[in-house]
């Protein structure tokens, strides 16, 4: 989904600079990305690009793993302050429906930022 688009953009700073320039004061910016621990468990290392890739039905898609601290530091450069992070967990019914181990954590982190 478009909410997870940041982890597939190599030049994320250019994208954030562009988005931030379009926000007015106190404008909200929210996004979701995969947790780094999820990416490290569910991707493979590509020796050509020296990065991580998702294997989607035989198609290798580059993925850029970034931490909360990375996003906070980058967003600050473009006038965005962090309001909160959320790490939603899988519900028991979702785990049962998709045959996910009951001890598996959720996979996403959601960042909420505001324009200074």
C-alpha positions as CSV (number, residue, x, y, z in Angstrom):
1,X,0.0,0.0,0.0
2,X,1.1,3.6,-0.3
3,X,1.5,3.8,3.5
4,X,4.5,1.5,3.1
5,X,6.1,3.3,0.2
6,X,9.0,5.0,2.2
7,X,10.9,1.7,2.5
8,X,11.0,1.3,-1.3
9,X,12.4,4.8,-2.0
10,X,16.2,5.0,-2.2
11,X,16.4,8.8,-2.1
12,X,14.0,9.3,0.8
13,X,15.4,12.7,1.8
14,X,14.5,14.3,-1.6
15,X,11.0,12.9,-1.2
16,X,10.6,14.1,2.4
17,X,11.9,17.6,1.5
18,X,9.3,17.7,-1.3
19,X,6.4,16.5,1.0
20,X,7.4,18.8,3.8
21,X,7.5,21.9,1.6
22,X,3.9,21.3,0.8
23,X,2.7,21.1,4.4
24,X,1.5,24.2,6.3
25,X,2.5,24.9,9.9
26,X,1.0,22.2,12.2
27,X,0.3,20.0,9.2
28,X,0.3,16.4,10.1
29,X,2.4,13.8,8.3
30,X,1.8,10.1,9.1
31,X,3.3,7.0,7.6
32,X,3.9,3.3,8.2
33,X,6.9,1.2,7.4
34,X,8.0,-2.3,8.3
35,X,10.0,-2.6,11.6
36,X,13.7,-3.2,10.9
37,X,13.6,-6.5,12.8
38,X,10.8,-7.7,10.5
39,X,12.8,-6.7,7.4
40,X,15.9,-8.4,8.6
41,X,13.9,-11.6,9.1
42,X,11.8,-11.5,5.9
43,X,14.2,-10.2,3.2
44,X,17.4,-11.5,1.7
45,X,20.7,-9.8,1.1
46,X,21.3,-8.9,-2.5
47,X,25.0,-9.1,-3.2
48,X,24.7,-6.8,-6.3
49,X,23.2,-3.8,-4.7
50,X,24.6,-4.7,-1.2
51,X,21.1,-4.1,0.2
52,X,17.9,-6.0,1.2
53,X,15.3,-7.3,-1.2
54,X,11.9,-8.7,-0.9
55,X,11.2,-11.7,-3.1
56,X,7.7,-11.2,-4.4
57,X,6.7,-14.1,-6.6
58,X,10.2,-14.3,-8.1
59,X,10.6,-10.6,-8.6
60,X,13.3,-9.1,-6.3
61,X,12.3,-5.6,-5.0
62,X,14.9,-3.5,-3.2
63,X,13.9,-2.4,0.3
64,X,15.6,0.3,2.4
65,X,15.6,-0.5,6.1
66,X,15.5,2.6,8.3
67,X,15.1,3.0,12.1
68,X,12.9,5.3,14.1
69,X,16.0,7.4,15.0
70,X,16.9,7.7,11.3
71,X,13.4,9.0,10.4
72,X,13.3,11.4,13.4
73,X,16.7,12.9,12.4
74,X,15.8,13.2,8.8
75,X,12.4,14.7,9.4
76,X,13.8,17.3,11.8
77,X,16.0,18.6,8.9
78,X,12.8,19.4,7.0
79,X,10.9,21.1,9.8
80,X,9.0,18.1,11.0
81,X,8.8,17.1,14.7
82,X,8.0,13.7,16.0
83,X,4.7,13.5,17.9
84,X,4.6,9.7,18.4
85,X,5.5,6.2,17.2
86,X,3.1,3.3,17.3
87,X,3.9,-0.4,16.9
88,X,0.6,-2.2,16.4
89,X,0.5,-5.9,17.2
90,X,-1.3,-8.7,15.3
91,X,-4.7,-9.5,16.8
92,X,-5.3,-13.1,17.9
93,X,-8.0,-13.6,15.2
94,X,-5.6,-12.3,12.5
95,X,-2.9,-14.7,13.6
96,X,-5.3,-17.6,13.6
97,X,-6.7,-16.7,10.1
98,X,-3.3,-16.4,8.6
99,X,-1.6,-19.2,10.5
100,X,0.9,-16.9,12.2
101,X,2.6,-18.1,15.4
102,X,0.9,-16.7,18.4
103,X,4.2,-15.3,19.8
104,X,4.9,-13.3,16.6
105,X,5.0,-9.5,17.1
106,X,3.4,-7.1,14.6
107,X,5.4,-6.0,11.7
108,X,4.7,-2.2,11.3
109,X,5.9,1.0,12.9
110,X,3.8,4.1,12.4
111,X,5.3,7.5,12.7
112,X,3.3,10.7,13.3
113,X,5.0,14.0,12.6
114,X,4.0,17.7,12.6
115,X,5.3,20.6,10.6
116,X,7.0,23.3,12.9
